[in-house]
Amino acid sequence: MTTHLLIGCGKMGGAMLEGWLDQGIPASDITIVEPNAELARTIAGKYGVNAASGVEDLTEDYAPDVAVLAVKPQVMDQVLPPYKALVPKGPVFLSIAAGKTIASFEAILGNEAAIVRAMPNTPAAVGRGITVSCPNANVSDNQRQLCDQLLASVGQVEWVIEEAHMDAVTAVSGSGPAYIFLLAETLGYAGRMMGLPPELSDKLARATVAGSGELLHQSHESAQTLRENVTSPGGTTSAALEVLMGPHGMKELMEKAIAAATERSKELAN
Ligand SMILES: NC(=O)c1ccc[n+]([C@@H]2O[C@H](COP(=O)([O-])OP(=O)(O)OC[C@H]3O[C@@H](n4cnc5c(N)ncnc54)[C@H](OP(=O)(O)O)[C@@H]3O)[C@@H](O)[C@H]2O)c1
């Protein structure tokens, strides 16, 4: 039996919880910590998991195999200290908090703690996220496998050994869904500027972004090939791409945007 502790059951923690149950992890093997006692009772009633309103509710002999840290980064340093008592029991701490470094967890939990820093993204809510994970030196192969399995319940999982990559990961996939939503917004806006009824233009933009994402998901072709497939020489797509791929076009803009997000991620970690 593998014992799972989930600290923070909001949007991301809740999506993971549902993924674990769908994967067949028994509800009785999961304990959630949720400070709002009423919400804790509601979640326990809905899913059949055990619920605690704080670390003080966990029994002395409670020894989780994994403690998933899914609270907001701003409160992590206040929430975490009491969980240091779990370290001698040997769990792996799996954090999904944006920007919180392995060193910041080690500073609170000590150098013996096994820690995985992971960065998921919001498509996790529909089981289509991608998470990049980075372990510290104390994480065993079994613990890494366990984290991989838990994160895979909400999408794909990749691992990096160099924690420094996590800033660019945050910029590309962590923040990435916002860029795609912006694409849908601006495509809808541009259609309206060409005289389309607003509702129709937004619907076209939304369906085009969603459908193209699904095509990319299902196809084995690269994004470049899929783009080339819809671009006939001298046609309408080509006319638009000359603008988007011209000077100061999307490539340059995206490079600048990702550099800015990477820089911000570094700043937030310090
Ligand atoms: N959402 C995303 O797109 C996304 C993407 C990547 C990473 N993440 C990371 O995922 C983490 C959670 O984000 P979220 O969007 O799921 O936030 P959220 O919806 O606000 O969830 C955080 C949950 O933690 C609970 N909480 C607060 N204090 C606690 C405590 N002492 N013990 C246990 N639970 C406590 C909150 O309860 P109350 O509401 O009652 O305070 C809330 O239910 C963050 O660290 C974020 O960086 C999120």
PDBQT file of the ligand as one rigid body, heavy atoms in Angstrom, charges set to zero:
ROOT
HETATM    1  N1  LIG A 301      -3.064  26.726 -11.324  1.00  0.00    +0.000 N 
HETATM    2  C1  LIG A 301      -2.026  26.679 -12.172  1.00  0.00    +0.000 C 
HETATM    3  O1  LIG A 301      -2.079  26.982 -13.339  1.00  0.00    +0.000 OA
HETATM    4  C2  LIG A 301      -0.691  26.198 -11.694  1.00  0.00    +0.000 A 
HETATM    5  C3  LIG A 301       0.284  25.838 -12.634  1.00  0.00    +0.000 A 
HETATM    6  C4  LIG A 301       1.519  25.378 -12.166  1.00  0.00    +0.000 A 
HETATM    7  C5  LIG A 301       1.755  25.312 -10.806  1.00  0.00    +0.000 A 
HETATM    8  N2  LIG A 301       0.781  25.676  -9.932  1.00  0.00    +0.000 N 
HETATM    9  C6  LIG A 301       1.077  25.642  -8.505  1.00  0.00    +0.000 C 
HETATM   10  O2  LIG A 301       0.123  24.856  -7.841  1.00  0.00    +0.000 OA
HETATM   11  C7  LIG A 301      -0.001  25.348  -6.528  1.00  0.00    +0.000 C 
HETATM   12  C8  LIG A 301      -1.464  25.476  -6.192  1.00  0.00    +0.000 C 
HETATM   13  O3  LIG A 301      -2.049  26.410  -7.091  1.00  0.00    +0.000 OA
HETATM   14  P1  LIG A 301      -3.600  26.461  -7.307  1.00  0.00    +0.000 P 
HETATM   15  O4  LIG A 301      -3.842  27.268  -8.534  1.00  0.00    +0.000 OA
HETATM   16  O5  LIG A 301      -4.167  25.095  -7.199  1.00  0.00    +0.000 OA
HETATM   17  O6  LIG A 301      -4.019  27.342  -6.029  1.00  0.00    +0.000 OA
HETATM   18  P2  LIG A 301      -5.332  27.277  -5.150  1.00  0.00    +0.000 P 
HETATM   19  O7  LIG A 301      -6.495  26.889  -5.999  1.00  0.00    +0.000 OA
HETATM   20  O8  LIG A 301      -5.405  28.544  -4.364  1.00  0.00    +0.000 OA
HETATM   21  O9  LIG A 301      -5.043  26.065  -4.157  1.00  0.00    +0.000 OA
HETATM   22  C9  LIG A 301      -4.266  26.158  -3.010  1.00  0.00    +0.000 C 
HETATM   23  C10 LIG A 301      -5.023  25.416  -1.915  1.00  0.00    +0.000 C 
HETATM   24  O10 LIG A 301      -4.184  25.325  -0.760  1.00  0.00    +0.000 OA
HETATM   25  C11 LIG A 301      -5.027  25.515   0.358  1.00  0.00    +0.000 C 
HETATM   26  N3  LIG A 301      -4.246  25.872   1.559  1.00  0.00    +0.000 N 
HETATM   27  C12 LIG A 301      -3.917  27.094   2.041  1.00  0.00    +0.000 A 
HETATM   28  N4  LIG A 301      -3.232  26.978   3.195  1.00  0.00    +0.000 NA
HETATM   29  C13 LIG A 301      -3.102  25.652   3.457  1.00  0.00    +0.000 A 
HETATM   30  C14 LIG A 301      -2.534  24.881   4.505  1.00  0.00    +0.000 A 
HETATM   31  N5  LIG A 301      -1.933  25.474   5.535  1.00  0.00    +0.000 N 
HETATM   32  N6  LIG A 301      -2.596  23.541   4.435  1.00  0.00    +0.000 NA
HETATM   33  C15 LIG A 301      -3.214  22.938   3.407  1.00  0.00    +0.000 A 
HETATM   34  N7  LIG A 301      -3.814  23.601   2.396  1.00  0.00    +0.000 NA
HETATM   35  C16 LIG A 301      -3.754  24.940   2.413  1.00  0.00    +0.000 A 
HETATM   36  C17 LIG A 301      -5.953  26.597  -0.081  1.00  0.00    +0.000 C 
HETATM   37  O11 LIG A 301      -7.065  26.656   0.757  1.00  0.00    +0.000 OA
HETATM   38  P3  LIG A 301      -7.835  28.071   0.956  1.00  0.00    +0.000 P 
HETATM   39  O12 LIG A 301      -8.380  28.433  -0.376  1.00  0.00    +0.000 OA
HETATM   40  O13 LIG A 301      -8.889  27.702   1.974  1.00  0.00    +0.000 OA
HETATM   41  O14 LIG A 301      -6.804  29.044   1.436  1.00  0.00    +0.000 OA
HETATM   42  C18 LIG A 301      -6.299  26.112  -1.493  1.00  0.00    +0.000 C 
HETATM   43  O15 LIG A 301      -7.357  25.171  -1.466  1.00  0.00    +0.000 OA
HETATM   44  C19 LIG A 301       0.719  26.685  -6.461  1.00  0.00    +0.000 C 
HETATM   45  O16 LIG A 301       1.912  26.565  -5.724  1.00  0.00    +0.000 OA
HETATM   46  C20 LIG A 301       0.998  27.014  -7.899  1.00  0.00    +0.000 C 
HETATM   47  O17 LIG A 301       2.231  27.695  -8.053  1.00  0.00    +0.000 OA
HETATM   48  C21 LIG A 301      -0.445  26.115 -10.336  1.00  0.00    +0.000 A 
ENDROOT
TORSDOF 0
